[in-house]
Amino acid sequence: MPPFLSRLRLHYASLLALLLLAAAPAALAGPNRTVLLRDITDVEGVRDNQLVGYGLVVGLHGTGDRQQTFFTVQTLANALLRMGVQINPAQVVVKNVAAVFVTATLPAFASPGMKLDVTVSSVGDAKSLEGGVLLLTSLRGPDGRVYGEGQGPLVLGGYTEGIAGNIRQVNLPTTARIPNGAIVEQGASVDLSRMRSVSLLLRNDDFTAARDAADAINRSLGGPVATAINSRKITIDVAQSGETSVPLLISRVQNLSILFHEPAKVVVNERTGTIVLGGDVQLSPVSLLHGSLTIEVATTIAVSQPGPLSNGTTSTVPETTLAVKDPPAQSIRLDNGANVDELVRGLHAIGATSHDIVAILQAVKAAGGLQADLEVI
């Protein structure tokens, strides 16, 4: 009988002891940088709009939807009926057709006749959209109105080749694109000429940045025309700005610059162990202890043979061995104002894995040693 081995591992990987120095000064702030308002703000009301449509892709080489996908045959029957051809959907077997959803983005100030790129995705059980052509498909907005029409040959970024189970697939052959495959029928832009005020929205909320942006606008326009409403919104009075049109006002304001301090932030993905830290993340003086305790219990089966000329029987006797490994805890020390590079080098030096670093950062943040926002996703 082959030996039976069972192991019980208990891994205690993140034993931490944190000691913060109460008399240490606060961490130094990172340097500011000059940015244009166009790079950190958006104009309220000036936005893209999502479009979606349902249609058919034809011309496939036997890789379309199968007969079980009834809605594909029904859609084909409806399309043919509009062209004067009436068929019985229950008797149609077509493998060169696939039902698809078509999506596109309508940019701000798009005008009729402008062309858009569209993405085509299979809805049914089609194997590939390679070689297909999208039939005329209406693209609708959230309000149900038609803003564009899409049609044209598909361009794939993947393929599937093989036979009898020996198949090679690259990327996804059931999703394709049509460059300039849609034409805008009507726009969804904002009438800037009727705007009495222009609002800038900060992409990251920051009271200081909102105040500095309002001050920069007031200095440029020569009066109190801009007001920081909250940590994200700055409102500008069009009538008091002195500009002759709203587009000129927006252009002038967007080219102003302010001193912007990037927020200190650490983003942690616990599922993958990915950690992204800003370069200006500062730490208070902190000591870390990182050790591991491993206990292994191994059970083997030994065979006990009876003595010669005895009436004994062969039996099995379990033999258990216990091994305990408790290496000394390893430690690093980070001085006041330590940056992210020193933190990473120190954690790597004590052999911490990505998942260990996640636990370490959470503990350091809880103890007040991490001077940054910690976001776990």
Secondary structure, DSSP 8 states (H G I E B T S, - for coil): -----EEEEEEE------EE-TT---------EEEEHHHHEEETT---EEEEEEEEEE--SS-S--TT-HHHHHHHHHHHHHTT----GGG---SSEEEEEEEEEE-TT--TT-EEEEEEEE-SS-S--TT-EEEEEEEE-TTS-EEEEEEEE-EES-EEEEETTEEEEES-TTEEEEEEEEEESS-----GGG-SEEEEEESS--HHHHHHHHHHHHHHHTSS-EEE-SSSEEEEESTTT--SSHHHHHHHHHT-EEEE----EEEEETTTTEEEE-TT-EE-SEEEEE--EEEEEEEEEEEE---TT-----EEEEEEEEEEE----EEEEE-TTB-HHHHHHHHHHTT--HHHHHHHHHHHHHTT-EESEEEE-
